[in-house]
Amino acid sequence: MQSQQYSSQYNHNQSYGGNSQSVIVTQPTPGVVPVVPQSQYRDWMIISILVLVFCFWPTGIPAVIYSKKTNNAIRDGDWAHVSIYTKHAKTFVIISLIVGISLIVISIVVRVVLTILFSS
């Protein structure tokens, strides 16, 4: 309603300086933007660093790399890759935990057995 009132008040055909150009101004149209809460995905970064240092470093390194890729994908809004990188990071964290804890238990058992055998 207001635009009709203003358009009738002003003459749009005026040109200044003899150079008339058309200018089209558009407003952004509302669209649907998918919003995925960041809390839905874990980046596994802290756990990845811990298993890298304390458990098994050969699989801890890929865990840290995929955790960083997860962070970057979350920051960029690349939700398709976020789920993939999160699964890979979680897999490497679990492998590192299992192998690291197994190696610690095996080394303790071997140490106890060797101590018992050579103490007599």
matplotlib code that plots the C-alpha trace (Angstrom):
import matplotlib.pyplot as plt

x = [0.0, 2.7, 4.7, 1.8, 1.5, 5.2, 5.3, 2.5, 4.3, 7.5, 8.1, 10.3, 11.0, 13.3, 16.9, 19.7, 22.6, 21.1, 22.2, 19.3, 20.0, 17.6, 18.5, 16.8, 16.8, 15.7, 15.1, 16.4, 13.7, 13.2, 14.5, 14.8, 18.3, 18.8, 20.2, 21.9, 22.8, 26.5, 25.9, 24.7, 28.2, 31.3, 34.7, 36.6, 39.6, 40.4, 40.0, 42.0, 44.9, 44.7, 44.8, 47.6, 49.7, 48.8, 47.5, 48.7, 50.1, 50.0, 46.1, 46.0, 47.4, 44.6, 42.1, 43.5, 43.5, 39.9, 38.9, 40.5, 38.6, 35.4, 36.0, 36.7, 33.6, 31.4, 32.9, 32.2, 28.7, 29.6, 27.3, 27.7, 31.4, 30.9, 29.2, 31.8, 34.8, 33.1, 32.7, 36.3, 37.6, 35.5, 36.7, 40.4, 39.8, 38.2, 41.0, 43.7, 42.0, 41.7, 45.2, 46.7, 45.0, 45.7, 49.4, 49.5, 47.8, 50.1, 53.2, 52.1, 51.4, 54.8, 56.5, 54.8, 55.6, 59.2, 59.6, 58.1, 60.3, 63.6, 63.1, 63.5]
y = [0.0, 2.5, 1.7, 2.8, 6.1, 6.8, 5.8, 8.2, 11.1, 10.8, 10.8, 7.8, 8.9, 11.8, 11.5, 13.5, 14.4, 12.9, 9.4, 7.2, 3.7, 1.2, 0.0, -3.1, -3.7, -7.0, -8.2, -11.6, -14.2, -16.4, -19.9, -23.1, -23.6, -26.9, -26.4, -29.4, -28.9, -29.2, -31.2, -34.0, -34.8, -35.4, -34.4, -36.9, -34.5, -34.7, -38.5, -38.8, -36.9, -39.0, -42.3, -40.9, -40.1, -42.9, -45.9, -46.7, -43.9, -45.6, -45.5, -42.4, -40.3, -41.0, -40.5, -37.0, -36.3, -37.3, -35.4, -32.3, -33.0, -33.2, -29.8, -28.3, -29.8, -28.6, -25.1, -25.2, -26.6, -29.7, -32.1, -35.0, -35.2, -34.5, -37.9, -39.8, -38.2, -38.7, -42.4, -42.7, -40.8, -42.9, -46.2, -45.2, -44.1, -47.5, -49.4, -47.4, -48.0, -51.7, -52.2, -49.9, -51.5, -54.9, -54.1, -52.6, -55.8, -58.1, -56.2, -56.4, -60.1, -60.8, -58.7, -60.6, -64.0, -63.1, -61.8, -65.0, -67.2, -65.4, -64.7, -68.3]
z = [0.0, 0.9, -2.2, -4.4, -2.4, -2.9, -6.5, -7.3, -5.6, -7.5, -11.3, -12.1, -15.6, -14.6, -15.7, -14.4, -16.6, -19.7, -18.8, -17.7, -16.4, -14.8, -11.4, -10.1, -6.4, -5.0, -1.5, -0.3, -0.5, 2.5, 2.0, 3.9, 5.5, 7.1, 10.6, 12.2, 15.9, 16.5, 19.6, 17.5, 16.3, 18.4, 17.2, 19.4, 19.6, 23.3, 23.4, 20.2, 21.7, 24.9, 23.1, 20.9, 23.9, 26.4, 24.4, 20.8, 18.7, 15.2, 15.3, 17.5, 14.7, 12.3, 15.1, 15.6, 11.9, 11.5, 14.6, 13.0, 9.8, 11.8, 13.4, 10.0, 8.4, 11.3, 10.9, 7.2, 7.5, 5.5, 7.3, 4.9, 5.7, 9.4, 9.9, 7.9, 9.7, 13.1, 12.4, 11.3, 14.3, 16.7, 15.0, 15.4, 19.0, 19.9, 18.1, 19.9, 23.3, 22.7, 21.4, 24.0, 27.0, 25.6, 25.3, 28.8, 30.3, 28.3, 29.5, 33.1, 32.8, 31.2, 33.8, 36.6, 35.0, 34.4, 38.0, 39.4, 37.1, 37.8, 41.5, 42.6]

ax = plt.figure().add_subplot(projection="3d")
ax.plot(x, y, z, "-o")
ax.set_aspect("equal")
plt.show()
